[in-house]
Amino acid sequence: MKVMAARYKVGGKTMYVYMLGVPFCVCMDERQEIDEIFTSPMLRNRSVKLLHLLACLLYHHGEMIDRSRLLDMLYGEDHEETACNNLRAVIFRLRKILKKLGLPEGDCILSHKGTYGWNDELCPLEIDAELFAAQAERGLGMEDTMAEEKTQALLGAVSLYRGRFLPLFENETWVIQEELKYREKLGECMDVLYRLLEDQGRQKEIVPVCTCLLSVMPDEKWYLLQIRAFLSMQEPALAYRVYEEAIKVMVDTLGRQPSREFTGIFRDINKNPKKSLETIGNIREMLDDRVVPGRAYYCSFPSFIDAYRISGRLMQRNRCLSFLILCTVTTSDGQIIENKNKLEKISGQLKEAIMQSARSSDMMTSYSLSQYLLLLNGITREECSIVTGRIDQKFRQVNTSPNYMISFYVSSIKDVPPLSAITEYRQDMTEEQTGGNI
């Protein structure tokens, strides 16, 4: 991650560069709207390789990049000999395009003894990623005794973060490395910012900040800070709504389970002696079921664990059978569906089929993108087969492809292993599907 002066006015007209969040783009007018930039001749019908080269040169301005390093960045470490010729061709085309932008006369791309670089003196730059990094360093470097000034500096830094670094090239090694550094710096800013706001009794100001970040980059950390703010403001109902939304986004959209810190956040409520007394109305507002009746009750995985354990205790008391059904969607030959977009669509179809087929007294949750858990109470094993048949039928009504199938594992609660073992298996399986932690 580069941290340096944000604006360069050594020479001619400033070029404004956007690398955070929005697809990589440049413009020569600070006031130009982003949607106008997308339709500009600079970007229209340009190859990704050409834009990638421009991004490399702009981001590493102030230095001359060796040809071999530039080839690695653009074509990977296993690039062929023809890549050198391709690089020369792309640089030639890029130089022609840059001349049409109205830049000062001269060559914006410098070359010297097998190295290439951006000509800062001819065309100074203002890069949003550098602005963010510089503002973050300034805010984090200020003394805590300057609480108000430090808070404003960090708020300014966070407001400059509009999303992931160069998302158009998100699979490139050098981009991944820089993105992780920016993400780490953003997390550091948010931790310090929350502490400062909490010390000043201004926790509620973190809520809109987190909302903005969630709109561009869903992350457990921003949900957690919002929940902490609402709890400190004596607003448990609002905190729980954020919690429910977070669980849904993390499991259904991101395909990952929340951390133990996140799932245990509400355990701290009863440990707070300063909390105000709630009315029964406020408590009912948090407890009331807002789910459409007549369908299975969909809940977060942590809530499902509690329901599972309660059902096991009720079985011991009233001898009412409860069954756990694991619904898995795979290819027709039993393999994991590799295409994530297809898997997300099929997973949504399976979820809807389950919710329509089970009763409103039954509970379900997402186990992974390809698996759902269904808890049936007061039912026989034979009736479980009726439910699974109904699920399969509902699924086939919306997905008629023979390339996918639904398999069911049905067992009485007393016959299945402890849910803690299932949870550990769930974690291992998720890491295997996603390639582990980055």
N, C-alpha and C positions, 0 to 999 in steps of 0.2 A: 504494500500500500504506500502510495506516494504522499508525503506531507511536505509541502513547500508553499511558497507564495502563490496565492490563488490566481492572480491576474498578472499578465505580462504585457507591459506597454513599452517595450524597447523600440519597436519600430512602427509598422503600419496598423491597419484596421484590425480590431480584435475579432477573432472567430469564437463563437460560443458553442461549446460541445456538451452534449447530454449523454451520459453513460449510465446513470442510475435509474432503474425502473423502466422508463420508456425505451423502445427500441433505439439503438444507437443512431444519433443524428447530429447534424451540425447546422449552424446558420450564421449569418453575418449581421443580424439585427437582434439585439437583446430583447426587444419587445415583440418579436415575431411569435405568433401562436404555434404550438406544437403541431396541430393538425395541418397548418400551412406548410410546415417543414416537411411533413410526410409526402406532400404532393409536389415538392420542389424537384426540379430537374436533377439535383444532386443525388437523390435517392431513387427516383423512378427507374425501374427496370435495371438496376445495377446488380452485379453478381455479389453473392455473399463474400466471396474471396476478396474482392476489391474493397468492400466495406471493412472487412477484417484487417486488411493491410492498413487502411486509413486509421482504424482504431488503434492498432499497434504503434504506428508512428506518432499519433497525437498523444496517446497516454504516456509514451516514453520520450516525449519531447525533452530537449535539453541534453540528450545523449545520442551518440551514434551507435546504431545497432549492427552488430556483425551479421553478415549474410547468412552464415550457418544458423545463428540463433533465430533470425527472422524466418528462415525456412522451417525450423522446428516449430515455431509458433503458428505458422500458417498451414503447414502440411504434415506436422507430426515428426517424430524422431526417425521414422522409417521412410522418409520421403525419397523418391527416386531421383535419378540424375536429371530427368526432364523438368523437375520442379524448379531448377535454376532458370531455365528458359521461361517457364511459366511466370516466375517472379518478375523477370525483366519486362515481360509483356504486361503484367498487371500494373507495375510501376509506371510504364509508359502511358497506359490508359488513364491511370489516376491523375497523372500530371496534366493531361488534356482536360479532364473534367474540372480540376481545381482552377484552371485558368478561366473557366466560364462562370466562376462564382464572384467575379469582380474583385479578386485579390490584387494587391500591389504587383507591379511588374517584377518578375524575377521567378526563381525556382523555389517553390515551397518545400520540395523534397530534396535534401542535400545528399550527395553521394561522394564517398572518398575512400579509395583503397578497399573496396569490398564492404563498406559500411554505409548505412542509410540512417537519416534522421530528419526531423521536422525543423524547418527554418524559423526559429522563434523571433529572430530580429525582423524578418520580413512580415511574418503573420503571427502576432502574439495570440495566446489562447486564454480562454476562461473555461475551465472544466468543472462541471458540477461535483464530480467525485473528489477533486482536489479541494474545492470549497468546503465540502463536508468534512474532510479529514483535517483541514487547517482549523476550522471552527471547533471541531471536537477536541483537538489538541489544546487549543486556547482555553476552552471551558474546563477541561480536566486538569489543566496545569494551574488554574487559579486557586488561591488559598480558600479554605472553607470559611474563614473569617469574612470573606467578601461574598456572603451567601446570596444576596439578591443579584449581584453582577454575575456570579457563577451560574445561578439558575437561568438567567436570561441567555447567557452564552450557550448553555447546553440545550435550551429550548430552541435557539436559533440553529444549532447544529443538527438536531433531530429533524427539524422542519425541512432541512435540505436533503434528507434521505428519502428518495421517492421509489425505492425498490432495489432489486438485485442489480449487481454490477454487470453491465453488458449482457443482458439476457439473450440477445440474438446469438451470442457465442458461448452460451452457458456450459457447453460440454468441452470447451478447450481447457487444457491443463492450466495455462497461465491465468486464464480468467477465473477458474475455480479457486486458485490460490489467492488471488486478490479479493474475490468475493468473500471468502472466509475471513480475511483480515478486516474488511469493512463491516461485516456482520458482527465480529467480535468487538470492534470499536463502538458500534451502535449499542450493543448490549451493555458495555461499560458505561456509556453516556446515560443510558436509561436507569441503570442501577444507582448511579450517583444522583441523578436528577430526582428519582423517587425519594431517596434519603433526604435530600435538601428540602423538597416540598413537604415531606412528613415532618421534618423539624420545624417548619414554618406553619404547620397546620393547614397546608394547602393541597392535601392529597387529591382532592377532586379534580385538580388541574391535570393530573396524569391521565384521566379517563379519555378526554378527547385526543390527547397525544397518541395513546395506544390505539384508539379507533382509527386514526389516520394511518398508523403503521400496519394495522390488520388489513386495511383496504388494499395495501400494496404487497404485503408479505405476511400471511398468516403464521403465527408463531405462538407456542405455548407461553412464552415469557410475557408477551404483551397481555394475554388474557389473565395471567397470574397477577400482574401488577394492577390491572383493573379490579380484580376480585379483592385484593388486599386493600385497595383504596375504598371500595364500597363497604367492606367490613369495618374499616377504621372510621367510616362515616356513619356507622350504625344503620346500614342499609343491607341487611342479609338477603332480602328478597331480590334486590338488584344483583347482588353478588352471585346468587344461585342461578339467576337467568344467564349471566355471563358464563358461569360454569357449564350449564347445559349446552349453550351454543358452542363453547370451546370443545367439549367432548365430541359433539356431532361433527365439527369441522375436522378435528384431528383424526377421528376414526374413519369417517365417511369420505372426506376429501383428501387428507394427507396420508391415510392408511397406516397410522401409527398409534400406539397406545400412549396415554399421558403418563408422566413420571409419578413416582410415589409422592414427591413434594406437592404436585398438583392435586392428586386425588385426596391427599390428607389435609388440604387447606382448611376445610370446615371443622376439623377437629379442634382447631384453636379457638373457635367461637366461645365455647363454654369455659375456656381458661382465662377469659378476659373479664376481670372484676369490674371494669368501668363501663361495661355495656349497659345501655338503657333497657328498661323493661318494655317488652313488646305487648301490643294488644292482641287478642285472639283473632281479630280481623286481619291484622298484618301477617300473622303467622299463617292463617288460612290462605291468604293471597299467595304465599310462597309454596304452600302444600298442594293447592288445588290442581287437579288434572286438567291440562289444556289440550290434551290429545283428543282427536276426533273419536267419538264412541263407535262401537261396532267393529273395531279393528284391534289387532294385537297391540299391546302397550309396548312401544319402542323406548328403550332406556339406554343409558350409557353402560359401558362394561362394568365400572365400579358399582353402579346401582344393581346391575344384574347379579353380581357376586353376593350382595346382601340378600336379594330376593331368593337366590339359590339356597343360601344357608338357612333362611327362615323356612322355606319349604321343607328342607330336611328335618327341622325341628318339629314342624307341624305333622309330618308323617309319623314321627314317634308318638305323638299325642293322640291324633284322631285316626291313624292308620289309613289316611287318604293318600292314594298313590300320586306321585308326581314323576313326570318323565322329562328327560333332557334330550333334545334332538339337535344334532349338528348337521346343518345343511351346507353342502359343498358344491360349488359349480366348477367344472373342469372341462377340458376338451373331451370329445367323444371317446378318446383312448385313455382318459384318466390323467392327462398331463395338466400342469398349471398353465393358465392362459397368460402368455407372455406380453401380449399387446395391452398396455395399460389403459388406453382409451376404450378399447373393446371391453376390457374387464370392468371398468367403471360403469359402462352402460349396462352390461349384463348383470352386474351386482345390484344396480338399482332396480332392474326388472325382478330379480329374485326377492329382494327386500319387499317390494310391493306385493308379490305373489304370496309371501308368508303372512304379511299383515292382513291381507284379504281372506286368507284361508283359516287363520286361527281366531279364537274368541277374544273378546275385549278383556277377559280375565287372564289371558295368557300373556307372557312377557317374552320379548326378544331383544337381541342386541347384536351388533356387528363384532365378529371375531377377527376378521380380516376382510380385505376386499372380496375374497372368494368364499368366505364362510360366515354363516350366521348361526347363533344359538337361539333355540326356542325352548321355553320352560312351560310345560303344560301341567296344570294342577287338576286333581279330581277326575282322572281319566284312566281308562284301561289301555293295555298294550295294543289290543285290537283296534281301539279307537285312534291310536297314534298312527296306524297304517292308513286310516281314512284321511287324517290330516295331511300326511305326507303325499298321498295320492292327489289331494285337492291342491296342494302347493305345486306339484309337478304339472297338473292340468292348467292352473292359472298361469304358470310360467310359459307353457307351450302356446298359450293364446297370444302372447306378445312376442315370443321368440320361437319361431318355427324352424330355425336352423338345426339340422341334424349334427352339426359340428360340436355342439355343447350338450352336456348332461348334468343333471342334479343327482347327487348321491346323498343318502341319509344314514346317519348313525343314531339309533334310538336305544336309550337305556333308562331304566329306573334310577332315580337319584341314589338309592342305596347301593346300586351296582357300579356306579362310576367312581373313578379316583377322586381324591380331594381337588377342589377347584384350584387350589394353589398350584398343584401339579399341572393342571390344564393351562394356567396362566403362564407358567414357565415355558411350557411347550409352545404357547402362543408367541412368546417373545422370541424364542429360537427360530420359529417358522418365519416370523416377520423379518428378522435379520437376514435369513437365507433368501427370502424373496426380494429384498431391497439391496442385497449385497453388503449387509452390515452397516455399521455407522461410518459416515464419511469423516 
